[in-house]
Amino acid sequence: MRARGICLLTFSGLAILSAICATVPLRQSVPGVSQGPVRRRNPIADGTRGIQPNQDMLPNDPSNVGRRTTRKEQQPGVFREYPAWEYNDFPIPDDYAVPGEWVFARFMYRAVETPWGRRNNWTIDYPRSDRHLSGAVRRLSRVQARSVEEPVAAEDGDDIYNWPWLYAVEVGHWDLTDFQAAKLRDFLLRGGFFMCDDFHGSQEWEVFTASMKKVFPDKHIVDLPDSDPIFHTVYDLDDRYQVPGMQVTVTHRVAEKDGFVPRWRGIYDEKHRVMVAICHNMDLGDSWENADDPRYPEQYSALGFRIGVDYLVYAMTH
């Protein structure tokens, strides 16, 4: 890997892209009421803390996706936190309310049903991973990244259109509703970018593709060539390798399950631009989350951060 020897200038096109993505939102104009997650004040910080929605009671009628609403209804929601799989009451940075040119937006999806119900797999690594990548973006580029993430629910009115870079973790466990699939498709066709990560092996691949086919039944998932511009926006990343999760510090195995070969895959739009970046048999989220843990090998976080920077800069400039 080698840096191309440039510093990113702030993107005037960022605001334009965000505006384009937010042209047709769906938030209900009922004061204090949201279609999706309930928001309440966080007694610990000045942000808001959301309550996890019941995944078996999510709205599932996609017929209204794409209908026109007012400018007032297109405004982004306030920052909020949710109870997470691994972290609760994670320290909120003092500058959390300072806007940024780029925000780590995390997709809140419905998970597959298990004997214990539908778990909140979307919160894996959250929010530590998100904030570490945001801090790295500040250090490695001139992009003014917001210090905190934004959980985004398809059911939360128009909010998804305000965040042109969207990330989902453990998509080998997602089970998108018809509404979520339609909303994600609409988001992507308007110019949004979706990155997914942290799923391993053939079984989780089948679960992932089952929902992705609901999003794009007519588009194919392909392997991204080394020459694709997505690997050459800030860093030239021809020499990539498999990035494991934190389990490598215990098992000393890079691969999980039968996912022995790292797959850098994607879905292109009609102009041959990557709009879905798929990191299969890898755990970039863990490489961001554990970058400050001396037990986790530095080489994996080094590549993980560079991939994250390349992907988000690609999303903002293509």
C-alpha positions as CSV (number, residue, x, y, z in Angstrom):
1,M,0.0,0.0,0.0
2,R,1.1,3.5,-0.6
3,A,-0.5,6.9,-0.2
4,R,-0.9,8.8,-3.4
5,G,0.7,11.9,-1.8
6,I,-2.3,14.1,-1.8
7,C,-4.5,15.7,0.9
8,L,-8.2,15.8,0.3
9,L,-9.7,19.2,-0.1
10,T,-13.1,19.8,1.3
11,F,-15.8,18.8,-1.1
12,S,-18.1,21.4,-2.4
13,G,-20.0,18.6,-4.0
14,L,-20.8,17.0,-0.6
15,A,-23.6,19.4,0.1
16,I,-24.9,19.0,-3.5
17,L,-24.9,15.2,-3.2
18,S,-26.6,15.3,0.2
19,A,-29.3,17.6,-1.2
20,I,-29.8,15.3,-4.2
21,C,-30.2,12.3,-1.9
22,A,-32.7,14.3,0.2
23,T,-35.0,15.4,-2.6
24,V,-37.9,13.1,-2.0
25,P,-38.2,12.2,1.7
26,L,-41.0,10.5,3.6
27,R,-41.1,11.7,7.2
28,Q,-44.6,12.2,8.6
29,S,-45.2,15.8,9.5
30,V,-46.7,15.0,12.9
31,P,-44.9,17.1,15.6
32,G,-42.9,14.8,17.9
33,V,-43.9,11.6,16.1
34,S,-41.7,9.4,14.0
35,Q,-42.6,6.4,11.8
36,G,-39.7,4.5,13.2
37,P,-37.6,4.4,16.4
38,V,-38.9,6.2,19.4
39,R,-36.6,9.0,20.7
40,R,-36.2,10.1,24.3
41,R,-33.8,12.3,26.1
42,N,-30.5,10.8,27.2
43,P,-30.0,11.6,30.9
44,I,-26.3,11.1,30.6
45,A,-25.6,13.4,27.7
46,D,-27.1,16.2,25.6
47,G,-27.9,13.9,22.7
48,T,-30.9,11.6,22.5
49,R,-31.2,8.0,23.3
50,G,-33.5,5.8,21.1
51,I,-35.4,2.8,22.1
52,Q,-34.9,-0.3,20.0
53,P,-37.9,-0.8,17.8
54,N,-39.8,-4.1,17.8
55,Q,-38.5,-5.9,14.7
56,D,-41.6,-8.0,14.3
57,M,-43.8,-4.9,14.2
58,L,-42.0,-2.7,11.6
59,P,-44.1,-1.2,8.8
60,N,-43.8,-3.2,5.7
61,D,-45.8,-1.5,3.0
62,P,-43.4,-0.3,0.3
63,S,-46.0,1.5,-1.8
64,N,-45.3,4.9,-0.4
65,V,-41.5,4.8,-1.0
66,G,-40.5,7.7,-3.3
67,R,-43.6,9.9,-2.8
68,R,-42.9,13.6,-2.7
69,T,-43.0,15.5,0.6
70,T,-42.3,19.0,1.7
71,R,-38.9,20.6,2.4
72,K,-39.7,20.8,6.1
73,E,-40.2,17.0,6.1
74,Q,-36.8,16.5,4.5
75,Q,-34.7,17.8,7.3
76,P,-32.4,15.3,9.1
77,G,-33.3,14.1,12.6
78,V,-31.3,14.8,15.7
79,F,-28.4,12.6,16.9
80,R,-29.5,9.7,18.9
81,E,-28.0,6.6,20.5
82,Y,-29.4,3.1,20.9
83,P,-28.7,0.2,23.3
84,A,-26.1,-1.9,21.7
85,W,-24.9,-5.5,21.6
86,E,-21.5,-4.7,23.2
87,Y,-21.6,-1.1,24.4
88,N,-24.0,1.0,26.4
89,D,-23.4,4.6,27.7
90,F,-20.3,4.8,25.5
91,P,-18.7,8.2,26.2
92,I,-20.1,10.9,23.8
93,P,-17.4,13.4,22.5
94,D,-17.8,17.0,23.6
95,D,-18.1,18.1,20.0
96,Y,-20.8,15.6,19.1
97,A,-23.2,18.4,18.0
98,V,-20.7,20.0,15.6
99,P,-21.9,19.3,12.0
100,G,-19.5,17.6,9.6
101,E,-19.1,17.2,5.8
102,W,-19.3,13.4,6.3
103,V,-21.1,11.3,8.9
104,F,-20.8,7.6,9.6
105,A,-24.4,6.5,9.0
106,R,-25.2,3.0,10.3
107,F,-28.2,1.1,8.8
108,M,-30.7,-0.3,11.3
109,Y,-32.1,-3.5,9.6
110,R,-34.4,-6.3,10.7
111,A,-32.4,-9.5,11.7
112,V,-33.2,-13.1,10.9
113,E,-35.4,-14.8,13.4
114,T,-33.7,-17.1,15.9
115,P,-35.1,-19.3,18.8
116,W,-34.4,-16.2,21.0
117,G,-36.2,-13.8,18.7
118,R,-34.7,-11.2,16.3
119,R,-31.5,-9.8,17.7
120,N,-30.0,-6.4,17.2
121,N,-27.1,-7.5,15.0
122,W,-27.0,-4.0,13.4
123,T,-25.4,-2.8,16.6
124,I,-22.3,-5.0,16.5
125,D,-19.2,-2.9,17.2
126,Y,-21.4,0.2,17.6
127,P,-20.6,2.9,18.5
128,R,-16.9,2.4,19.2
129,S,-16.1,1.3,15.6
130,D,-18.0,4.2,14.0
131,R,-16.3,6.8,16.1
132,H,-12.8,5.4,15.6
133,L,-13.3,5.5,11.8
134,S,-14.6,9.1,12.0
135,G,-11.5,10.0,14.0
136,A,-9.3,8.4,11.4
137,V,-11.0,10.3,8.6
138,R,-10.2,13.5,10.4
139,R,-6.5,12.5,10.8
140,L,-6.0,11.0,7.3
141,S,-7.8,13.5,5.2
142,R,-9.1,17.0,5.2
143,V,-12.7,15.8,5.3
144,Q,-14.5,17.3,8.2
145,A,-16.0,14.2,9.7
146,R,-18.6,14.5,12.5
147,S,-17.3,12.9,15.7
148,V,-20.4,10.7,16.2
149,E,-22.3,8.3,14.0
150,E,-25.9,8.4,12.9
151,P,-28.1,5.3,13.2
152,V,-30.5,5.3,10.3
153,A,-33.8,3.4,10.0
154,A,-35.6,3.1,6.7
155,E,-38.8,3.5,8.7
156,D,-37.8,6.8,10.1
157,G,-39.4,9.1,7.6
158,D,-36.9,10.5,5.1
159,D,-33.8,10.3,7.3
160,I,-32.0,7.8,5.1
161,Y,-31.7,10.4,2.3
162,N,-29.8,12.8,4.4
163,W,-26.8,10.4,4.8
164,P,-25.2,9.6,1.4
165,W,-22.8,7.0,2.9
166,L,-24.5,4.1,4.6
167,Y,-22.9,1.1,6.4
168,A,-24.3,-2.2,7.7
169,V,-22.5,-4.8,9.8
170,E,-23.2,-8.6,10.0
171,V,-25.4,-8.7,6.9
172,G,-25.1,-12.4,7.0
173,H,-27.8,-12.1,9.7
174,W,-30.1,-9.5,8.1
175,D,-33.7,-10.2,6.9
176,L,-34.9,-7.0,5.1
177,T,-38.6,-6.3,5.1
178,D,-40.1,-5.4,1.8
179,F,-40.2,-1.8,3.0
180,Q,-36.5,-1.7,4.0
181,A,-35.5,-3.3,0.6
182,A,-37.5,-0.8,-1.4
183,K,-36.2,2.2,0.7
184,L,-32.6,1.0,0.3
185,R,-33.0,0.6,-3.4
186,D,-34.5,4.1,-3.7
187,F,-31.6,5.5,-1.7
188,L,-29.0,3.8,-3.9
189,L,-30.7,4.8,-7.2
190,R,-30.7,8.4,-6.1
191,G,-26.9,8.4,-5.7
192,G,-26.4,6.9,-2.2
193,F,-23.6,4.5,-1.4
194,F,-23.9,1.4,0.7
195,M,-21.0,-0.5,2.4
196,C,-21.5,-3.8,4.1
197,D,-19.1,-5.9,6.1
198,D,-18.5,-8.6,8.8
199,F,-20.1,-11.7,7.4
200,H,-18.3,-15.0,6.7
201,G,-18.6,-18.2,4.8
202,S,-21.1,-19.7,2.4
203,Q,-24.1,-19.9,4.7
204,E,-24.0,-16.2,5.7
205,W,-23.5,-15.3,2.0
206,E,-26.7,-17.1,1.1
207,V,-28.6,-15.1,3.8
208,F,-27.1,-11.9,2.6
209,T,-27.9,-12.4,-1.1
210,A,-31.5,-13.4,-0.3
211,S,-32.2,-9.9,1.0
212,M,-30.0,-8.1,-1.5
213,K,-32.0,-9.8,-4.3
214,K,-35.0,-8.1,-2.8
215,V,-33.2,-4.8,-3.2
216,F,-31.9,-5.4,-6.7
217,P,-33.4,-8.5,-8.3
218,D,-32.0,-7.5,-11.7
219,K,-28.4,-6.6,-10.8
220,H,-25.5,-8.8,-10.3
221,I,-22.8,-8.9,-7.6
222,V,-19.3,-9.0,-9.1
223,D,-15.8,-9.1,-7.9
224,L,-14.2,-5.6,-7.9
225,P,-11.0,-5.6,-10.0
226,D,-7.8,-4.1,-8.4
227,S,-7.9,-1.4,-11.1
228,D,-11.3,-0.1,-9.9
229,P,-11.1,3.6,-8.9
230,I,-12.6,2.7,-5.5
231,F,-9.2,1.3,-4.5
232,H,-7.3,4.4,-5.7
233,T,-9.0,7.5,-4.4
234,V,-6.6,8.4,-1.6
235,Y,-4.5,5.3,-1.1
236,D,-3.5,2.8,-3.8
237,L,-4.7,-0.5,-2.4
238,D,-3.6,-3.2,-4.8
239,D,-2.0,-5.2,-2.1
240,R,-5.0,-6.0,0.1
241,Y,-5.3,-9.0,2.5
242,Q,-7.9,-10.6,4.6
243,V,-8.9,-8.5,7.7
244,P,-10.0,-10.6,10.6
245,G,-12.1,-9.8,13.6
246,M,-11.0,-9.7,17.2
247,Q,-11.3,-13.5,17.4
248,V,-7.9,-13.7,15.7
249,T,-6.3,-12.7,19.1
250,V,-7.8,-15.9,20.6
251,T,-8.0,-18.5,17.8
252,H,-5.0,-17.2,15.8
253,R,-7.1,-17.9,12.7
254,V,-7.8,-15.1,10.2
255,A,-10.7,-16.8,8.6
256,E,-14.1,-17.5,10.2
257,K,-16.3,-20.5,9.3
258,D,-15.5,-21.5,5.6
259,G,-14.6,-18.0,4.6
260,F,-11.0,-18.5,3.8
261,V,-10.7,-16.2,0.8
262,P,-11.4,-12.4,1.2
263,R,-13.9,-11.2,-1.4
264,W,-14.0,-7.5,-2.4
265,R,-17.3,-7.4,-4.3
266,G,-19.8,-4.8,-5.4
267,I,-22.8,-3.8,-7.4
268,Y,-22.4,-1.2,-10.2
269,D,-25.0,1.3,-11.3
270,E,-25.9,2.1,-14.9
271,K,-22.8,4.3,-15.3
272,H,-20.5,1.6,-13.9
273,R,-20.0,3.3,-10.6
274,V,-19.9,1.2,-7.4
275,M,-23.0,1.8,-5.4
276,V,-22.8,-1.2,-3.1
277,A,-19.4,-2.3,-1.7
278,I,-19.4,-5.8,-0.2
279,C,-16.6,-6.9,2.1
280,H,-17.2,-10.7,2.5
281,N,-15.0,-12.9,4.7
282,M,-13.7,-9.9,6.5
283,D,-14.4,-7.8,9.5
284,L,-13.3,-4.2,8.8
285,G,-15.6,-3.1,11.6
286,D,-13.5,-4.9,14.2
287,S,-10.3,-3.4,12.6
288,W,-11.8,0.1,13.4
289,E,-13.2,-0.9,16.7
290,N,-10.1,-2.4,18.1
291,A,-7.5,-0.1,16.6
292,D,-6.6,1.1,20.1
293,D,-6.4,-2.4,21.6
294,P,-2.8,-3.6,21.8
295,R,-3.9,-7.2,21.4
296,Y,-5.2,-6.6,17.9
297,P,-2.5,-6.6,15.2
298,E,-1.8,-3.1,13.8
299,Q,-1.5,-4.3,10.2
300,Y,-5.3,-5.1,10.1
301,S,-6.4,-1.7,11.4
302,A,-4.0,0.0,9.1
303,L,-5.6,-1.6,6.0
304,G,-9.1,-1.2,7.5
305,F,-8.8,2.5,8.0
306,R,-7.4,3.0,4.5
307,I,-10.2,1.0,2.9
308,G,-12.7,3.0,4.9
309,V,-11.2,6.3,3.7
310,D,-11.0,5.2,0.1
311,Y,-14.6,4.0,0.1
312,L,-16.1,7.1,1.6
313,V,-14.1,9.4,-0.6
314,Y,-15.1,7.4,-3.6
315,A,-18.7,7.7,-2.5
316,M,-18.4,11.5,-2.2
317,T,-16.7,12.1,-5.5
318,H,-18.3,9.6,-8.0
